[in-house]
């Protein structure tokens, strides 16, 4: 965050200062977790699902916070408090505010957004900060990581850890940028129309990347058309081409390509088609599904060899290349940065090898039908690499937030994996979607010992402990709430992990 005094912050957020000196500067970071607050920081008293941040104000001030930003003054807290007026609770996609019943959380959250906007505006105006926004139904985090890797070759980058992309994580990340930051790369998630417009208003992007329109959160949006309309809010928020705005659109997704008509920014199309401005030719995959390709751009060409796993990473890399070009980088510099990029966020196509030769693909951070199919295709390609056919395992859990389409989508994934000739299926969880996933596989021809349906992670682990053999490949994937990563972690811990590059 830019250097601000308590008085300036109080004015920005529309609050008033209690118990502090207006000239005191905030020299530390802005935090909503009191355990992370450091000397000179600003503590945000947000209500959570189980605890209220106001209960931790006194402790945060004792830990050295310059002030706490609160919706009600906390008696007995020794230190400065910036009190913002409560506002009527509004719809939000920030799950941490589920317990906000009196408007205090909405007030602190709105103040956080105002503070982030003020900081970003000043960094853009005074220090030339470039803000990049990324959205899409899947692949946001992997693409954000690749963009960060590319731009790191040209300057200092701030990006969110993992998928910190909602109404809390978005401004929190924006406030990590300071006078030394050249590029701020942000994910923009949505659970309802208008969410991306709100996030873009907190940290207005100059460059916007739209990856795809899929079925993630279909239960909340109702249709792909509504999802497309919402994702397109990002390109509508961009400045005009004359003011430096750039929209990077996936030309291989017709709903994304159509967003070109919704922006006055310069449009850069990326993809495999010949009409793409930035495209990949001669794509090939190695034994671990790492892609190599010829990068074709208006500014020149270069060979790229990715270290990240999955054919879908080609499209992500093209988006990152387009962002690099929009930021003035040359093609060779971009290709080298893409070739050196590794998975920066945990549990996303994280490929490891055990000491006895079992390959574990931990893609368990999240799941939707599109990302599930991409991961299963990577599993199948890996099994056939090298001219052989290794035995494959898919340990799968629920894909959440699909609404009334959940049963159908899970059934289709079950059928899809059988058509890919996945050897073994273990479905974890006994809800209707999981039963549909199992039954879809059975109906498509996977039966007997080829498919198991268990209630718990422990049962899945027991099957793998008993039946995994050296040379097998295991994919673990489900929505984050399932916590299926413990299966992958168990296999690696039990069998020992081989040191690999």
KERO-596024 format. One record per residue (C-alpha): residue in one letter; x, y, z. Coordinates in pm, 1 decimal. Example, Ala and Ser with C-alpha at 12.3 -4.5 7.8 and 13.67 -1.06 7.14 Angstrom:
2
+---+----------+----------+----------+
: r :       px :       py :       pz :
+---+----------+----------+----------+
: A :   1230.0 :   -450.0 :    780.0 :
: S :   1367.0 :   -106.0 :    714.0 :
+---+----------+----------+----------+
END
This chain:
501
+---+----------+----------+----------+
: r :       px :       py :       pz :
+---+----------+----------+----------+
: X :      0.0 :      0.0 :      0.0 :
: X :    110.7 :    356.6 :    -56.1 :
: X :    218.7 :    545.6 :    254.6 :
: X :    -94.7 :    681.2 :    423.6 :
: X :   -162.3 :    835.1 :    761.6 :
: X :   -450.5 :    735.1 :    986.0 :
: X :   -617.8 :   1065.7 :    911.9 :
: X :   -593.2 :   1008.1 :    538.2 :
: X :   -729.3 :    654.9 :    570.9 :
: X :  -1021.8 :    775.0 :    781.9 :
: X :  -1108.2 :   1029.3 :    514.0 :
: X :  -1079.7 :    773.3 :    231.3 :
: X :  -1308.3 :    519.3 :    400.9 :
: X :  -1558.6 :    773.6 :    532.7 :
: X :  -1489.7 :    695.2 :    897.4 :
: X :  -1361.4 :    874.6 :   1203.1 :
: X :  -1049.6 :    816.4 :   1410.9 :
: X :  -1074.2 :    727.5 :   1778.3 :
: X :   -779.9 :    709.6 :   2018.8 :
: X :   -500.9 :    785.6 :   1776.7 :
: X :   -292.2 :   1056.3 :   1612.1 :
: X :   -411.4 :   1141.5 :   1257.8 :
: X :    -50.2 :   1194.4 :   1148.9 :
: X :     56.2 :    839.9 :   1240.9 :
: X :    154.3 :    649.2 :    926.4 :
: X :     58.2 :    290.9 :    844.6 :
: X :    392.1 :    133.1 :    762.4 :
: X :    295.0 :   -235.5 :    769.8 :
: X :     51.7 :   -454.5 :    580.6 :
: X :   -326.9 :   -462.7 :    589.5 :
: X :   -451.4 :   -786.3 :    748.0 :
: X :   -783.0 :   -945.1 :    849.1 :
: X :   -606.1 :  -1224.9 :   1042.2 :
: X :   -481.2 :  -1087.9 :   1373.7 :
: X :   -209.8 :  -1355.1 :   1383.0 :
: X :    -48.6 :  -1196.6 :   1077.5 :
: X :    -54.5 :   -837.8 :   1193.0 :
: X :    284.4 :   -676.7 :   1230.3 :
: X :    434.0 :   -353.7 :   1354.3 :
: X :    265.1 :    -54.8 :   1191.7 :
: X :     -1.0 :   -259.4 :   1012.4 :
: X :   -374.7 :   -202.4 :    974.7 :
: X :   -611.5 :   -466.3 :   1117.0 :
: X :   -951.9 :   -522.7 :    953.6 :
: X :  -1223.6 :   -633.8 :   1195.4 :
: X :  -1425.0 :   -855.3 :    961.5 :
: X :  -1690.0 :  -1096.3 :   1090.3 :
: X :  -1625.3 :  -1458.5 :    994.8 :
: X :  -1829.0 :  -1774.8 :    993.8 :
: X :  -1712.1 :  -1864.8 :   1344.4 :
: X :  -1548.9 :  -1554.2 :   1489.3 :
: X :  -1587.8 :  -1176.5 :   1474.6 :
: X :  -1277.4 :   -972.4 :   1401.1 :
: X :  -1390.1 :   -711.2 :   1651.9 :
: X :  -1306.9 :   -963.1 :   1926.0 :
: X :   -942.0 :   -952.0 :   1814.3 :
: X :   -893.2 :   -578.1 :   1789.8 :
: X :   -727.3 :   -541.7 :   2130.0 :
: X :   -482.9 :   -823.1 :   2054.2 :
: X :   -396.6 :   -680.9 :   1713.1 :
: X :   -320.8 :   -342.2 :   1866.0 :
: X :   -102.7 :   -505.8 :   2130.7 :
: X :     84.3 :   -681.8 :   1848.5 :
: X :    185.0 :   -345.7 :   1705.4 :
: X :    -93.0 :   -253.7 :   1463.5 :
: X :   -102.1 :    118.6 :   1392.9 :
: X :   -481.5 :    101.2 :   1397.3 :
: X :   -783.2 :   -123.1 :   1356.5 :
: X :  -1053.9 :    -56.5 :   1101.1 :
: X :  -1383.8 :   -134.7 :   1274.0 :
: X :  -1760.1 :    -95.0 :   1233.2 :
: X :  -1807.7 :    -36.5 :   1605.5 :
: X :  -1567.0 :    100.9 :   1861.9 :
: X :  -1419.5 :   -173.0 :   2078.2 :
: X :  -1413.6 :    -75.4 :   2445.8 :
: X :  -1092.3 :   -140.9 :   2631.4 :
: X :   -875.1 :   -167.3 :   2321.3 :
: X :   -560.9 :     39.5 :   2375.8 :
: X :   -482.0 :    206.8 :   2047.5 :
: X :   -622.9 :    376.5 :   1740.3 :
: X :   -950.8 :    268.0 :   1580.1 :
: X :  -1094.2 :    394.9 :   1252.7 :
: X :  -1469.9 :    352.8 :   1288.1 :
: X :  -1678.1 :    326.3 :    971.6 :
: X :  -2059.5 :    348.9 :    976.0 :
: X :  -2245.7 :     22.1 :    940.8 :
: X :  -2434.0 :    -25.0 :    616.9 :
: X :  -2719.1 :   -250.0 :    525.9 :
: X :  -2590.5 :   -597.8 :    446.2 :
: X :  -2554.6 :   -648.2 :     74.7 :
: X :  -2521.2 :   -958.6 :   -137.2 :
: X :  -2159.5 :  -1065.1 :   -157.1 :
: X :  -1957.0 :  -1350.9 :   -296.4 :
: X :  -1721.7 :  -1338.2 :      0.6 :
: X :  -1803.1 :  -1650.9 :    198.8 :
: X :  -1630.7 :  -1513.9 :    506.2 :
: X :  -1913.5 :  -1265.6 :    544.6 :
: X :  -2183.9 :  -1529.6 :    577.8 :
: X :  -2217.2 :  -1432.3 :    944.8 :
: X :  -2260.4 :  -1060.2 :    875.1 :
: X :  -2605.8 :  -1001.5 :   1017.0 :
: X :  -2576.8 :   -642.0 :   1134.7 :
: X :  -2397.6 :   -472.5 :    845.6 :
: X :  -2063.0 :   -441.4 :   1024.3 :
: X :  -1888.3 :   -675.7 :    784.5 :
: X :  -2029.2 :   -500.5 :    480.0 :
: X :  -1906.1 :   -169.7 :    620.4 :
: X :  -1551.5 :   -291.4 :    681.1 :
: X :  -1547.0 :   -465.5 :    344.7 :
: X :  -1660.1 :   -149.8 :    164.8 :
: X :  -1390.8 :     45.2 :    348.0 :
: X :  -1131.4 :   -211.8 :    240.6 :
: X :  -1238.7 :   -166.7 :   -121.3 :
: X :  -1222.4 :    212.5 :    -96.9 :
: X :   -875.8 :    195.5 :     53.9 :
: X :   -753.2 :    -40.3 :   -218.6 :
: X :   -895.6 :    184.1 :   -490.1 :
: X :   -724.6 :    491.7 :   -348.5 :
: X :   -391.8 :    310.6 :   -325.1 :
: X :   -412.2 :    165.0 :   -677.2 :
: X :   -519.6 :    495.8 :   -831.5 :
: X :   -221.3 :    673.4 :   -681.0 :
: X :     22.1 :    398.5 :   -783.9 :
: X :   -106.6 :    407.4 :  -1141.2 :
: X :    -92.2 :    786.2 :  -1163.0 :
: X :    236.8 :    845.5 :   -982.3 :
: X :    436.9 :    527.6 :  -1041.1 :
: X :    303.0 :    375.6 :  -1364.1 :
: X :    154.9 :     61.5 :  -1209.3 :
: X :     -5.2 :   -170.2 :  -1466.3 :
: X :   -308.5 :   -365.6 :  -1343.3 :
: X :   -395.4 :   -694.6 :  -1515.3 :
: X :   -725.3 :   -873.8 :  -1448.8 :
: X :   -796.5 :  -1239.7 :  -1528.2 :
: X :  -1133.5 :  -1413.3 :  -1530.4 :
: X :  -1291.0 :  -1728.7 :  -1670.1 :
: X :  -1479.1 :  -2035.7 :  -1558.1 :
: X :  -1158.6 :  -2234.8 :  -1516.5 :
: X :   -783.8 :  -2180.2 :  -1537.3 :
: X :   -772.0 :  -1839.0 :  -1369.1 :
: X :   -511.8 :  -1931.8 :  -1111.0 :
: X :   -283.3 :  -2122.1 :  -1348.3 :
: X :   -298.5 :  -1835.4 :  -1597.1 :
: X :   -242.5 :  -1576.2 :  -1326.0 :
: X :     69.8 :  -1769.2 :  -1223.2 :
: X :    198.7 :  -1780.2 :  -1583.2 :
: X :    130.7 :  -1409.1 :  -1630.9 :
: X :    318.9 :  -1341.6 :  -1308.7 :
: X :    612.8 :  -1550.2 :  -1429.7 :
: X :    624.3 :  -1365.8 :  -1762.5 :
: X :    595.5 :  -1017.2 :  -1615.7 :
: X :    855.6 :  -1097.1 :  -1347.8 :
: X :   1110.3 :  -1091.6 :  -1630.8 :
: X :   1017.3 :   -727.6 :  -1692.5 :
: X :    960.0 :   -590.7 :  -1343.4 :
: X :    823.6 :   -642.1 :   -993.8 :
: X :    494.7 :   -832.7 :   -972.4 :
: X :    229.4 :   -859.6 :   -702.1 :
: X :    -27.2 :  -1138.3 :   -746.8 :
: X :   -262.1 :  -1320.6 :   -510.4 :
: X :   -156.5 :  -1641.3 :   -338.8 :
: X :   -358.6 :  -1931.9 :   -480.1 :
: X :   -713.8 :  -1828.2 :   -570.8 :
: X :   -749.7 :  -1524.2 :   -347.5 :
: X :   -998.9 :  -1366.0 :   -583.2 :
: X :  -1318.5 :  -1256.5 :   -405.1 :
: X :  -1433.5 :   -935.8 :   -236.1 :
: X :  -1183.9 :   -988.0 :     45.3 :
: X :   -887.2 :  -1138.1 :   -137.6 :
: X :   -905.8 :   -898.4 :   -430.3 :
: X :   -858.2 :   -570.2 :   -239.2 :
: X :   -625.1 :   -740.1 :     10.5 :
: X :   -397.4 :   -835.4 :   -281.1 :
: X :   -425.3 :   -489.8 :   -438.8 :
: X :   -301.6 :   -338.3 :   -111.5 :
: X :     14.9 :   -551.9 :   -138.1 :
: X :    128.4 :   -328.4 :   -425.1 :
: X :    347.3 :    -33.5 :   -332.4 :
: X :    573.2 :    221.5 :   -495.9 :
: X :    816.6 :    -51.0 :   -605.1 :
: X :    551.5 :   -261.1 :   -783.7 :
: X :    542.0 :   -254.0 :  -1163.5 :
: X :    260.0 :   -503.0 :  -1225.7 :
: X :    -44.5 :   -601.3 :  -1022.3 :
: X :   -201.0 :   -926.4 :  -1149.8 :
: X :   -546.2 :  -1005.4 :  -1011.5 :
: X :   -802.0 :  -1283.7 :  -1048.1 :
: X :  -1166.6 :  -1183.6 :  -1062.4 :
: X :  -1419.1 :  -1445.8 :   -955.2 :
: X :  -1796.9 :  -1424.2 :   -959.9 :
: X :  -2095.2 :  -1597.7 :   -807.7 :
: X :  -2355.0 :  -1357.4 :   -946.3 :
: X :  -2391.1 :  -1092.6 :  -1217.0 :
: X :  -2227.5 :   -768.4 :  -1114.3 :
: X :  -1952.3 :   -926.9 :   -903.8 :
: X :  -1679.3 :   -869.3 :  -1162.2 :
: X :  -1793.3 :   -511.3 :  -1218.1 :
: X :  -1754.8 :   -451.9 :   -844.2 :
: X :  -1408.4 :   -609.0 :   -830.8 :
: X :  -1290.4 :   -417.5 :  -1136.9 :
: X :  -1398.9 :    -94.8 :   -970.3 :
: X :  -1170.8 :   -170.8 :   -673.5 :
: X :   -857.4 :   -206.8 :   -887.5 :
: X :   -936.1 :    -91.9 :  -1243.2 :
: X :   -743.3 :   -308.9 :  -1489.6 :
: X :   -572.8 :   -175.2 :  -1800.0 :
: X :   -538.6 :   -528.5 :  -1940.1 :
: X :   -816.7 :   -784.2 :  -1907.2 :
: X :   -792.6 :  -1156.7 :  -1988.6 :
: X :  -1101.3 :  -1374.1 :  -2039.6 :
: X :  -1020.1 :  -1744.2 :  -2063.0 :
: X :  -1344.2 :  -1934.0 :  -2114.2 :
: X :  -1713.3 :  -1961.6 :  -2038.6 :
: X :  -1781.6 :  -2298.6 :  -1880.7 :
: X :  -2013.8 :  -2454.5 :  -1627.4 :
: X :  -1842.3 :  -2359.7 :  -1300.8 :
: X :  -2103.9 :  -2214.7 :  -1059.7 :
: X :  -2376.5 :  -2302.5 :  -1309.1 :
: X :  -2616.1 :  -2363.0 :  -1020.9 :
: X :  -2578.4 :  -2002.0 :   -910.5 :
: X :  -2588.2 :  -1838.9 :  -1254.6 :
: X :  -2855.5 :  -2055.6 :  -1413.5 :
: X :  -2715.5 :  -2065.8 :  -1767.2 :
: X :  -2397.3 :  -2028.0 :  -1969.3 :
: X :  -2541.6 :  -1714.2 :  -2124.5 :
: X :  -2556.1 :  -1548.3 :  -1783.1 :
: X :  -2203.0 :  -1669.9 :  -1706.5 :
: X :  -2082.0 :  -1518.4 :  -2035.0 :
: X :  -2254.2 :  -1190.5 :  -1959.5 :
: X :  -2086.9 :  -1181.3 :  -1617.5 :
: X :  -1737.6 :  -1273.0 :  -1737.8 :
: X :  -1768.7 :  -1003.7 :  -2003.9 :
: X :  -1802.2 :   -740.5 :  -1733.3 :
: X :  -1423.0 :   -743.6 :  -1722.7 :
: X :  -1377.4 :   -623.2 :  -2081.6 :
: X :  -1648.3 :   -362.2 :  -2031.2 :
: X :  -1443.0 :   -220.3 :  -1742.7 :
: X :  -1129.1 :   -168.0 :  -1952.6 :
: X :  -1019.8 :    173.9 :  -2077.8 :
: X :  -1034.2 :    245.5 :  -2449.1 :
: X :   -756.4 :    146.6 :  -2685.9 :
: X :   -656.4 :    514.3 :  -2700.7 :
: X :   -602.5 :    504.3 :  -2324.3 :
: X :   -403.0 :    180.7 :  -2333.8 :
: X :   -680.9 :    -71.8 :  -2271.4 :
: X :   -616.6 :   -426.7 :  -2395.2 :
: X :   -864.9 :   -715.4 :  -2393.4 :
: X :   -707.6 :  -1060.7 :  -2431.8 :
: X :   -978.2 :  -1300.7 :  -2551.4 :
: X :   -972.2 :  -1676.8 :  -2608.8 :
: X :  -1054.3 :  -1706.5 :  -2977.4 :
: X :  -1122.4 :  -2080.9 :  -2938.0 :
: X :  -1426.0 :  -2012.1 :  -2716.8 :
: X :  -1704.0 :  -1853.8 :  -2921.0 :
: X :  -1867.5 :  -1692.7 :  -2618.9 :
: X :  -1540.2 :  -1527.5 :  -2522.7 :
: X :  -1456.2 :  -1426.7 :  -2879.0 :
: X :  -1794.6 :  -1251.8 :  -2900.4 :
: X :  -1694.3 :  -1023.7 :  -2613.3 :
: X :  -1486.8 :   -818.9 :  -2857.8 :
: X :  -1803.2 :   -622.5 :  -2930.9 :
: X :  -1840.0 :   -524.9 :  -2565.9 :
: X :  -1521.0 :   -324.5 :  -2527.5 :
: X :  -1350.3 :    -19.0 :  -2674.5 :
: X :  -1012.1 :   -159.7 :  -2572.3 :
: X :   -767.4 :   -304.3 :  -2821.9 :
: X :   -860.7 :   -671.7 :  -2873.4 :
: X :   -594.6 :   -942.7 :  -2886.2 :
: X :   -726.0 :  -1287.0 :  -2977.4 :
: X :   -533.7 :  -1590.7 :  -2854.6 :
: X :   -575.6 :  -1958.1 :  -2938.6 :
: X :   -497.4 :  -2237.2 :  -3180.3 :
: X :   -707.0 :  -2108.6 :  -3469.7 :
: X :   -550.7 :  -1928.4 :  -3762.7 :
: X :   -755.2 :  -1617.5 :  -3683.5 :
: X :   -586.5 :  -1573.6 :  -3343.9 :
: X :   -350.7 :  -1277.0 :  -3309.5 :
: X :   -128.1 :  -1471.9 :  -3070.7 :
: X :   -139.5 :  -1843.4 :  -3144.0 :
: X :     36.8 :  -2175.7 :  -3096.9 :
: X :    145.1 :  -2400.0 :  -3382.2 :
: X :    305.0 :  -2746.1 :  -3384.7 :
: X :    187.7 :  -2831.7 :  -3032.4 :
: X :    336.6 :  -3151.1 :  -2888.2 :
: X :    325.7 :  -3317.7 :  -2545.8 :
: X :    602.1 :  -3502.0 :  -2365.3 :
: X :    566.5 :  -3806.6 :  -2138.3 :
: X :    440.5 :  -3589.4 :  -1851.7 :
: X :    194.3 :  -3390.0 :  -2064.8 :
: X :    413.6 :  -3082.7 :  -2078.2 :
: X :    350.8 :  -2890.0 :  -2397.4 :
: X :    594.4 :  -2751.5 :  -2649.7 :
: X :    485.1 :  -2525.6 :  -2934.0 :
: X :    580.1 :  -2251.0 :  -3173.2 :
: X :    458.3 :  -1914.8 :  -3043.9 :
: X :    333.3 :  -1696.6 :  -3330.1 :
: X :    275.6 :  -1324.5 :  -3269.9 :
: X :    266.0 :  -1006.1 :  -3480.4 :
: X :    597.0 :   -912.1 :  -3317.8 :
: X :    774.9 :  -1236.9 :  -3406.9 :
: X :    796.6 :  -1608.4 :  -3330.9 :
: X :    972.1 :  -1830.4 :  -3077.3 :
: X :    974.2 :  -2188.8 :  -2952.4 :
: X :    821.1 :  -2249.8 :  -2608.7 :
: X :    866.2 :  -2557.4 :  -2388.5 :
: X :    645.5 :  -2548.1 :  -2079.2 :
: X :    730.6 :  -2706.0 :  -1744.8 :
: X :    370.2 :  -2696.8 :  -1622.5 :
: X :    155.0 :  -3001.0 :  -1694.0 :
: X :   -153.0 :  -3034.5 :  -1913.8 :
: X :   -240.3 :  -2957.3 :  -2274.2 :
: X :   -480.7 :  -2690.3 :  -2149.7 :
: X :   -178.3 :  -2490.2 :  -2033.0 :
: X :   -110.1 :  -2396.3 :  -2396.0 :
: X :   -407.3 :  -2159.6 :  -2397.9 :
: X :   -307.7 :  -2021.9 :  -2058.8 :
: X :     45.7 :  -1960.6 :  -2184.6 :
: X :    -84.1 :  -1779.4 :  -2493.4 :
: X :   -285.1 :  -1545.0 :  -2270.5 :
: X :     25.8 :  -1479.2 :  -2062.2 :
: X :    225.9 :  -1413.3 :  -2379.0 :
: X :    -33.8 :  -1162.5 :  -2499.0 :
: X :    -14.3 :   -979.8 :  -2166.7 :
: X :    364.6 :   -969.7 :  -2190.8 :
: X :    343.1 :   -820.7 :  -2539.5 :
: X :     90.8 :   -561.6 :  -2417.8 :
: X :    341.4 :   -464.1 :  -2150.2 :
: X :    620.8 :   -407.8 :  -2401.9 :
: X :    811.6 :   -735.2 :  -2371.7 :
: X :    970.7 :   -900.5 :  -2674.5 :
: X :    885.2 :  -1250.1 :  -2795.3 :
: X :   1214.2 :  -1416.5 :  -2698.4 :
: X :   1191.8 :  -1272.7 :  -2347.2 :
: X :    834.9 :  -1403.1 :  -2312.6 :
: X :    923.0 :  -1749.6 :  -2445.0 :
: X :   1211.4 :  -1781.5 :  -2200.2 :
: X :    992.0 :  -1676.2 :  -1909.2 :
: X :    717.7 :  -1923.3 :  -2005.9 :
: X :    975.0 :  -2200.3 :  -2034.1 :
: X :   1101.8 :  -2131.5 :  -1685.6 :
: X :    761.6 :  -2106.0 :  -1517.6 :
: X :    662.4 :  -2372.6 :  -1266.8 :
: X :    334.5 :  -2429.8 :  -1084.5 :
: X :    321.4 :  -2149.4 :   -828.6 :
: X :    -11.6 :  -2241.5 :   -666.3 :
: X :    -62.5 :  -2563.9 :   -474.5 :
: X :   -275.4 :  -2862.4 :   -582.0 :
: X :   -315.1 :  -2764.9 :   -945.2 :
: X :   -184.4 :  -3030.5 :  -1184.7 :
: X :     95.4 :  -3092.6 :   -936.7 :
: X :    274.7 :  -3399.3 :  -1074.9 :
: X :    499.3 :  -3594.5 :   -838.7 :
: X :    670.0 :  -3936.3 :   -853.6 :
: X :    695.1 :  -4174.5 :   -558.6 :
: X :   1015.2 :  -4359.4 :   -480.9 :
: X :    869.4 :  -4682.5 :   -623.2 :
: X :    748.0 :  -4526.8 :   -947.7 :
: X :    385.6 :  -4425.0 :   -890.0 :
: X :    296.4 :  -4093.3 :  -1055.7 :
: X :     60.7 :  -3876.1 :   -848.8 :
: X :   -131.4 :  -3590.6 :  -1014.2 :
: X :   -270.8 :  -3369.6 :   -739.7 :
: X :   -529.1 :  -3146.1 :   -908.9 :
: X :   -753.9 :  -3136.8 :   -606.2 :
: X :   -781.3 :  -2764.5 :   -540.9 :
: X :  -1105.0 :  -2732.6 :   -732.1 :
: X :  -1315.1 :  -2895.6 :  -1002.8 :
: X :  -1583.2 :  -2823.2 :  -1259.1 :
: X :  -1684.3 :  -3024.4 :  -1566.0 :
: X :  -1439.2 :  -2847.0 :  -1797.4 :
: X :  -1137.2 :  -2874.2 :  -1568.5 :
: X :  -1230.7 :  -3233.9 :  -1482.7 :
: X :  -1226.8 :  -3333.3 :  -1849.7 :
: X :   -897.0 :  -3152.8 :  -1906.1 :
: X :   -735.4 :  -3336.3 :  -1613.3 :
: X :   -871.7 :  -3674.4 :  -1727.3 :
: X :   -739.6 :  -3615.3 :  -2079.7 :
: X :   -397.6 :  -3537.1 :  -1934.0 :
: X :   -414.6 :  -3861.7 :  -1735.2 :
: X :   -496.5 :  -4059.3 :  -2050.8 :
: X :   -221.4 :  -3895.1 :  -2255.5 :
: X :     33.8 :  -3960.8 :  -1983.0 :
: X :    -67.6 :  -4328.4 :  -1971.2 :
: X :      2.3 :  -4372.4 :  -2343.0 :
: X :    328.4 :  -4179.1 :  -2350.0 :
: X :    644.0 :  -4365.6 :  -2439.7 :
: X :    461.1 :  -4622.3 :  -2648.1 :
: X :    320.9 :  -4818.3 :  -2353.8 :
: X :     -5.0 :  -4806.4 :  -2161.5 :
: X :     32.4 :  -4758.0 :  -1789.7 :
: X :   -252.4 :  -4830.5 :  -1551.4 :
: X :   -445.6 :  -4517.8 :  -1457.3 :
: X :   -648.0 :  -4430.2 :  -1146.8 :
: X :   -901.3 :  -4150.1 :  -1116.2 :
: X :   -986.1 :  -4071.4 :   -753.8 :
: X :  -1271.5 :  -3824.3 :   -789.5 :
: X :  -1512.0 :  -3635.2 :   -565.1 :
: X :  -1797.2 :  -3394.4 :   -611.1 :
: X :  -1789.6 :  -3097.3 :   -845.6 :
: X :  -1977.8 :  -2843.2 :   -636.5 :
: X :  -2211.9 :  -2556.0 :   -726.5 :
: X :  -2361.1 :  -2708.6 :  -1042.7 :
: X :  -2720.7 :  -2672.0 :   -923.9 :
: X :  -2987.8 :  -2877.6 :  -1097.9 :
: X :  -2733.3 :  -2989.2 :  -1360.6 :
: X :  -2512.2 :  -3159.6 :  -1101.0 :
: X :  -2641.0 :  -3514.3 :  -1154.3 :
: X :  -2621.5 :  -3492.0 :  -1534.1 :
: X :  -2274.4 :  -3336.1 :  -1534.3 :
: X :  -2135.9 :  -3598.7 :  -1295.8 :
: X :  -2289.3 :  -3876.2 :  -1505.1 :
: X :  -2124.3 :  -3733.5 :  -1817.2 :
: X :  -1783.3 :  -3721.5 :  -1648.9 :
: X :  -1822.1 :  -4085.6 :  -1545.6 :
: X :  -1894.3 :  -4185.1 :  -1904.7 :
: X :  -1616.1 :  -3963.0 :  -2036.3 :
: X :  -1344.3 :  -4126.6 :  -1828.4 :
: X :  -1445.5 :  -4473.9 :  -1948.4 :
: X :  -1420.5 :  -4358.4 :  -2309.7 :
: X :  -1069.2 :  -4238.3 :  -2229.1 :
: X :   -990.9 :  -4590.9 :  -2109.0 :
: X :   -909.6 :  -4487.8 :  -1751.4 :
: X :   -829.2 :  -4816.7 :  -1579.7 :
: X :   -958.0 :  -4761.4 :  -1226.8 :
: X :  -1215.0 :  -4527.0 :  -1077.3 :
: X :  -1261.2 :  -4448.7 :   -709.0 :
: X :  -1553.3 :  -4215.7 :   -635.1 :
: X :  -1545.6 :  -4057.6 :   -288.5 :
: X :  -1869.4 :  -3946.6 :   -118.6 :
: X :  -2225.1 :  -4076.9 :   -116.8 :
: X :  -2424.9 :  -3776.3 :   -237.1 :
: X :  -2643.3 :  -3787.8 :   -548.0 :
: X :  -2373.9 :  -3630.2 :   -773.5 :
: X :  -2114.3 :  -3887.4 :   -666.0 :
: X :  -2360.3 :  -4171.4 :   -723.6 :
: X :  -2426.8 :  -4031.2 :  -1071.3 :
: X :  -2052.8 :  -4019.9 :  -1143.1 :
: X :  -2013.6 :  -4383.8 :  -1039.7 :
: X :  -2325.5 :  -4500.0 :  -1224.3 :
: X :  -2224.4 :  -4312.7 :  -1539.4 :
: X :  -1896.8 :  -4503.5 :  -1545.4 :
: X :  -2071.7 :  -4834.7 :  -1479.2 :
: X :  -2328.8 :  -4774.1 :  -1751.6 :
: X :  -2050.2 :  -4688.5 :  -1995.8 :
: X :  -1875.9 :  -5017.2 :  -1925.6 :
: X :  -1665.3 :  -4987.5 :  -1610.6 :
: X :  -1771.9 :  -5254.5 :  -1363.1 :
: X :  -1644.8 :  -5504.3 :  -1110.7 :
: X :  -1305.1 :  -5416.5 :   -971.7 :
: X :  -1261.3 :  -5133.4 :  -1223.0 :
: X :  -1488.0 :  -4895.5 :  -1028.4 :
: X :  -1530.3 :  -4838.5 :   -655.4 :
: X :  -1766.1 :  -4606.5 :   -472.9 :
: X :  -1668.2 :  -4526.5 :   -114.3 :
: X :  -1797.5 :  -4292.6 :    152.7 :
: X :  -1473.2 :  -4150.6 :    284.5 :
: X :  -1118.0 :  -4048.8 :    209.2 :
: X :   -999.7 :  -4321.2 :    446.5 :
: X :  -1168.5 :  -4589.4 :    237.4 :
: X :  -1017.7 :  -4449.0 :    -81.2 :
: X :   -673.7 :  -4448.0 :     76.2 :
: X :   -717.7 :  -4810.3 :    185.8 :
: X :   -792.3 :  -4915.7 :   -172.9 :
: X :   -485.1 :  -4737.0 :   -305.1 :
: X :   -261.9 :  -4877.2 :    -31.8 :
: X :   -371.0 :  -5228.2 :   -122.3 :
: X :   -380.0 :  -5209.6 :   -501.6 :
: X :   -142.8 :  -4940.7 :   -629.0 :
: X :    156.9 :  -5078.3 :   -817.0 :
: X :    479.5 :  -4921.0 :   -943.9 :
: X :    417.7 :  -4753.7 :  -1278.5 :
: X :     56.0 :  -4660.8 :  -1201.4 :
: X :    -65.7 :  -4302.7 :  -1246.5 :
: X :   -312.7 :  -4154.8 :   -995.5 :
: X :   -523.0 :  -3843.6 :  -1059.4 :
: X :   -690.0 :  -3688.0 :   -754.1 :
: X :   -953.6 :  -3424.5 :   -827.7 :
: X :  -1264.8 :  -3271.6 :   -668.7 :
: X :  -1394.4 :  -2935.4 :   -553.8 :
: X :  -1194.9 :  -2778.5 :   -273.3 :
: X :  -1455.4 :  -2840.7 :     -3.7 :
: X :  -1408.3 :  -3216.5 :    -43.2 :
: X :  -1047.7 :  -3195.3 :     77.3 :
: X :   -942.0 :  -3479.5 :   -149.1 :
: X :   -580.7 :  -3361.2 :   -156.4 :
: X :   -524.4 :  -3572.7 :    154.3 :
: X :   -539.4 :  -3878.8 :    -72.0 :
: X :   -254.5 :  -3751.9 :   -288.6 :
: X :    -54.5 :  -3644.8 :     14.0 :
: X :   -101.4 :  -3985.2 :    175.5 :
: X :     25.4 :  -4173.4 :   -130.6 :
: X :    336.5 :  -3955.8 :   -150.1 :
: X :    404.0 :  -3984.5 :    222.5 :
: X :    342.0 :  -4358.9 :    240.3 :
: X :    553.8 :  -4452.6 :    -59.7 :
: X :    818.4 :  -4182.1 :    -34.1 :
: X :    869.0 :  -3907.9 :   -289.1 :
: X :   1140.1 :  -3911.7 :   -551.0 :
: X :   1327.1 :  -3584.8 :   -593.2 :
: X :   1237.7 :  -3444.5 :   -934.2 :
: X :   1272.9 :  -3128.5 :  -1137.3 :
+---+----------+----------+----------+
END
